[in-house]
Amino acid sequence: MESAIKSDKAVVLLSGGIDSATTLAFAKHAGYRLYAISFDYKQRHRVELSCARRVAAFVGVEKHLVFPIDLTAVGGSALTANIKVPKHRPESQWTTEIPITYVPARNTIFLSIALAWAETLDARMILIGANAVDYSGYPDCRPEFIVEFQRLANLATKAGIEGRPIMLQAPLIDLTKAEIIRKGVEYGLDYSLTSSCYDPAFDGRACGGCDSCLIRRKGFVEAGVADPTHYMQS
Amino acid sequence: MESAIKSDKAVVLLSGGIDSATTLAFAKHAGYRLYAISFDYKQRHRVELSCARRVAAFVGVEKHLVFPIDLTAVGGSALTANIKVPKHRPESQWTTEIPITYVPARNTIFLSIALAWAETLDARMILIGANAVDYSGYPDCRPEFIVEFQRLANLATKAGIEGRPIMLQAPLIDLTKAEIIRKGVEYGLDYSLTSSCYDPAFDGRACGGCDSCLIRRKGFVEAGVADPTHYMQS
């Protein structure tokens, strides 16, 4: 990403996990004034929201909006309905089938709300930590989805049709988890502030066996960086 | 629209105004099992939600979901922030400039949530009453927006990439308001149940002067149908 003009605002989607935290640090590094947005969607792993708050404070943002949207009214996922989170799925399945932790249209919903906020703020940039290498196979994390959302954003907004398009960037889209972690370390990010687990204990400890924990653990190993996470099972 | 197979489900966006009520009646006529969705977005004209409830009951739906999403957290519009609703704008301005009642990314947000619900319900059809003839000039009511959202939906969802695409229809997109009203009358719709006003009185009466009231009044006149609305000013 080009260095930003000093006053440029960027809206950054911040879940509290590794990817979005790294994206926030990346945007900070590029010189943007940061507007972080997190979603309290009654997710099973709402503990990630306190991580998001800590990451936002650590990196330094102009504003952190925690937007409530109850996706349990829609359901259809192990993260928003009473469905068990699968554990210890073999790595071969991670990207070949879409798991039950897929939340219907989640990134479309989140990006739409981020788009509305960007338009109101007169921000010209939205950053999302979507990644399609070490990921859970969700359709709305792939590069083609990002490209298509950009097209929609240009047509859907007053800003877009009046020649002030809001650009969507997914700077981590092609990186491995290990590369993402190394980049974050470079930016001075403290990953002990982040949380990836889909099914944490009441005290916030990571389960260690869900897809997201497995991908996280593997990432730290491959990056050669000590994993600061407390897992319940090794 | 083709006649539906008896068990086909359709999600219909229902605001409580003329267009969405007519779309609901249209989908009923086509044989769909109806799942209506309305949004309580803390709009200035929340009275439309009681209209949506009455219309849903009148037409007959399987379920009516009133989804809360506080768009005042985003603001940027006379409908969601402390900004005056313009009155008696000349007709020449209705479609040549985007008015301050534009709500940033509203239809993108609403369609995203409808998409999530459709996917969870295993519905293959979403209907929206978007109209680009007698309308307020909003970018996200135009045919090109609808086409683009369809492309996004195909890429964004598990249903889409697994070959069970969710189709988006805007059956009123090319109709005048008068044609829409005549169609609704044909379906036996009672427009006294609907509300269009952006700036109603506390008792629900329409202001008579906002763009939406002006478009509604003109529509009834041109349709040659008696307007059942109680306006505060003539």
Interface residues (C-beta under 8 A of the other chain):
Chain A: L65 F67 P68 I69 D70 L71 A73 V74 G75 G76 I98 Y102 V103 P104 A105 R106 N107 T108 I109 S112 I113 L115 A116 W117 E119 T120 P139 D140 R142 E144 F145 E148 F149 R151 L152 A153 L155 A156 T157 K158 G160 I161 E162
Chain B: L65 F67 P68 I69 D70 L71 A73 V74 G75 G76 I98 Y102 V103 P104 A105 R106 N107 T108 I109 S112 I113 L115 A116 W117 E119 T120 P139 D140 R142 E144 F145 E148 F149 R151 L152 A153 L155 A156 T157 K158 G160 I161 E162
